[in-house]
Amino acid sequence: MRQTPLFSGIIYIVLGLLFTYFAVQNVNEDGWGFFSYLLVLLATFDLGSGIRMVLFHFKLKNFQKKS
């Protein structure tokens, strides 16, 4: 089965939200350390990639509809 950009984007967004949750929990327990920054960095990349893939899905769908 072939994955669509929409499905991949949703998975990336969910992972980004999960990493954000873990980062908030880690900062509340231990303060800002290396692991907290790493989690925030991973969350940022995942959320950005997810949003970009969802937008790409809608652009691709719109382009196919016009053709």
Wavefront OBJ file of the C-alpha trace (Angstrom):
o trace
v 0.000 0.000 0.000
v 1.266 3.444 -0.897
v 1.360 6.195 1.734
v -0.130 9.532 0.838
v 1.465 12.808 1.921
v -1.626 13.453 4.064
v -1.149 10.270 6.095
v 2.589 10.867 6.499
v 1.940 14.473 7.494
v -0.534 13.447 10.156
v 1.944 10.922 11.571
v 4.654 13.617 11.687
v 2.294 16.049 13.445
v 1.332 13.426 16.023
v 5.003 12.665 16.671
v 5.747 16.374 16.991
v 2.986 16.787 19.560
v 4.259 13.738 21.436
v 7.811 15.114 21.520
v 6.426 18.466 22.688
v 4.598 16.751 25.537
v 7.748 14.872 26.562
v 9.792 18.072 26.401
v 7.346 19.924 28.666
v 7.368 17.044 31.145
v 11.156 16.905 31.115
v 11.511 20.654 31.682
v 9.036 20.536 34.575
v 10.983 17.727 36.240
v 14.634 18.509 35.484
v 14.771 21.992 33.992
v 16.390 22.890 30.715
v 19.080 20.368 29.860
v 20.509 18.788 26.747
v 17.691 16.239 26.473
v 15.046 18.976 26.717
v 16.624 20.906 23.870
v 16.884 17.705 21.834
v 13.182 16.969 22.327
v 12.225 20.518 21.354
v 14.390 20.259 18.230
v 12.803 16.948 17.220
v 9.318 18.340 17.853
v 10.075 21.380 15.706
v 11.335 19.293 12.797
v 8.409 16.877 12.997
v 5.746 19.581 13.235
v 7.313 21.543 10.369
v 7.583 18.463 8.163
v 4.050 17.400 9.000
v 2.546 20.765 8.145
v 4.549 20.913 4.929
v 3.400 17.427 3.878
v -0.264 18.188 4.603
v -0.053 21.398 2.578
v 1.706 19.493 -0.215
v -1.133 16.963 -0.236
v -3.742 19.688 -0.755
v -1.662 21.417 -3.452
v -1.206 18.111 -5.251
v -4.920 17.328 -4.989
v -5.794 20.799 -6.310
v -3.320 20.415 -9.191
v -4.766 17.005 -10.141
v -8.284 18.417 -10.051
v -7.343 21.224 -12.473
v -5.698 18.823 -14.937
l 1 2 3 4 5 6 7 8 9 10 11 12 13 14 15 16 17 18 19 20 21 22 23 24 25 26 27 28 29 30 31 32 33 34 35 36 37 38 39 40 41 42 43 44 45 46 47 48 49 50 51 52 53 54 55 56 57 58 59 60 61 62 63 64 65 66 67
